[in-house]
Amino acid sequence: MRPDKFDSWLTVDRRGLLCRPGGFYIDPHGAVERAVISHGHSDHARPGHEHVLATQETLAVMQARLGTAARRGTQKVAYGEKLKLGEVTVTLMPAGHVLGSAQILIEWKGARAVVSGDYKRRADPTCPSYELVPCDLFITEATFALPVFQHGDARGEVAKLLKSVGQFPERSHMVGVYGLGKCQRLIALLRAAGYERPIYLHGALEACCALYESFGVKLGVLKPATGPKRDELKGQIVLAPPSAIADRWSRRLPDPVTAFASGWMRVRARARQQGIELPLVISDHADWGELIQTIAETGAEEVWVTHGREDALLHHIKSTGRRGRALALIGREDEDQ
Amino acid sequence: MKAFAALLDRLAYTPSRNDKLRLLADYFAATPDPDRGFALAALTDGLFFRLPLRRILGELVEARVDPVLFGLSRDYVGDTAETIALIWPASETSREPPRLAAMVETLQSALPMEVPSLLAKWLDQLDATERWALLKLLTGALRVGVSARLAKTALAEWSGVPLADIEEVWHGLRPPYLELFAWLSGTSPRPEMEGRAAFRPLMLSHQIEDRELAGINPVDFVAEWKWDGIRVQAAHQAGEKRLFSRTGDDISGSFPDVVEALPEGVVLDGELLVMRGREVAPFNDLQQRLNRKSVTPAMLKSHPAHIRLYDMLFVGDEDLRPLPFIARRARLEAWHKIHAPLRTDISGIIDFASVAELEALWAGARETGIEGLMLKRRDSPYIAGRPKGHWYKWKRAPLLIDAVLMYAQRGSGTRSSYYSDYTFGAWRDGEDGKPELVPVGKSYFGFTDEELKELDRWVRNHTVESFGPVRQVEPKLVFEVAFDSVHRSTRHKSGVAMRFPRIHRIRWDKPAEEADRLETLTALIVD
């Protein structure tokens, strides 16, 4: 193992990305003895680890979703707090992706590696903003790593939704949202746009909203979508997980306009395939511009690309004179669904 | 451009006709002249820009985007124009985007060499949705699921002026339709149509019901064949020759052969057909001509068009519409005897003495080119729309086969949670000699809402595999499918294509093995 040869001490096996001198995995796919978890989405925070280290918010999400965050012990770390793990020093820094999301800075013998986890650099009223962490090796996500992905201002998309609510007052507006993060961000954006009516929730979204509120994120009046009479939902906004919006669950709603808040909605074929009537381009991931800006700003000479569309990003990395490598990690889904 | 782009974007994703009407009406109400007039022109195929767009865009993008990244993006997005709209680098110096009218007018007067830099400047000033809309506008094909007629219907709903009145003035007007909007918003009178070749809304018929059939007698009614083409109006007035579809779309460009032959001073009603000698060709042949904006000399020769005349609305300045049908018919025959324009003839009157005789005629109507019978009151004036009690159509009985449900796809709009679009197949012998199903058609109507619920449940319980919105089901459910005719097709694996297939009955009781074989369908091919 040599600090300047990153692949000698940060290696990938079938359980995931292993920091050998630190003795821990980062967001492992399989159950491990010691895991550092970047954030609570299910393809990063998996069940069955003995020891888990994460932010307090991420631990709370894991507790809520998995029943328990770890089999033996958890350790919470504040953003910016330096912690010795084996021979390395680990620091979690805000990633701006969802509540509790962190980049993981690993320092070993003068070398600095950052695992980005998932991140975005745009403002999000429901979680602390991304902080740039200079490093030698940057391991980045690449969910939206094509130059066609340039996410616009989310406020414009919310205005589009509200305009449609005004234009079709006899219909409900059913918006597909990912339960952790997108749901609460959309609610906060609606509130910021002056929308004060109750927002109706599919049952699967309630726990995460309650969790956000327990951490001080204000979401206004939320009501279950399953209780009220059909007519009460006319002209209302109803949030539901993506799997529910095109299925039988939606039949309880009065003539719903099917919307979906996701970065994928920028591409028409994606929206059409899913039968979406009102696509809202709102993403919790870095777009192409943010990815290449971040790579440049970290100062990293070597960049590894995890899940996503790595071809385009590697082409860019190599054309800017950096060393690049694709990390084939199993178990990462097409994110931001 | 902002409002127009937002409108197109929303229309492209909106399946429901009524919702589209609302979006259009809101746009016409909120948008000033002349922007809304140019938008209307774009929606009704009234704007043409002859630009080498592909080449211009190719050069512009090459100068701005790494070709490897463009290629990867194009592969992912699946559409070149959309890729360009999305990938165009955000400009530092972006300003307020130009108005739609300003762009159209600038482009119409620009020299070819100025176009690339104009386009680059605009693309810099627009956001991704606006760039997409601009490129759609320039290609001349919006493809947002809005027909010219739907756009006019939205004008009618917004203004309260009847659609027939709008259609009647439509073809005398030009973009940006200032006169039209002034009239529709009540600030000026109806535009004067004297001496302009205009579309006169057609008189349409009702499907006859059994109890009405009993009341048909030869004293009050005449019978004609209902020809299997498309209803058209041919006009030559004020020096302009026009061919209009039933909905008032100008289709003169696709049918120069029949338009050329029209003598001056007449408005005629008839059926557009493809005819070879005295033979009416199958509807499929007409379809070949309908799908083209311009027609090649080879096509004119191989698929010659023809109008079989039913009625005459104007001759000279005289409006014949108030006259009884029989009187108009006599004028038509007299006129045709004198002028006998090429590529026209008159649809014959069929003699009948009783309803029983009519029924025999109807039952025997299997010949190519005949869709059924028409029954018209002798004393009917020509009334726009579908007046009750005047004209009846009596379509020949549909053909039927029993087919097996193979795939079901989610519907759109209010049906998006239901598997409502069905692909069905017929049996044939597979390569291994065992019977296999081959898809022969697709349909999403003919059943009730209650039946849809049952079908949806059945599909979910019998799914073999899912491919996105499509489910393959166990080959166990039989549909009795009704259709008008069947044609040879090279685009389908089965080699056949059905016309207007609809689910006639769901045969919950029938074992799938007893459904029809492909040969049953091929035996019914008429061409």
Interface residues (C-beta under 8 A of the other chain):
Chain A: L146 P147 V148 F149 Q150 G152 K160 S164 Q167 F168 A246 D247 R248 W249 S250 R251 D255 T258 R266 V267 R268 A269 A271 R272 Q273 Q274 G275 I276 E277 L278 P279 G289 R309 D311 A312 H315 H316 S319
Chain B: A6 R10 A12 Y13 T14 P15 D19 R22 L23 D26 V65 D66 V68 L69 F70 L72 S73 Y76 V77 G78 D79 E82 T83 L86 I87 A90 D127 A128 R410 S412 G413 T414 S416 S417 G468 P469
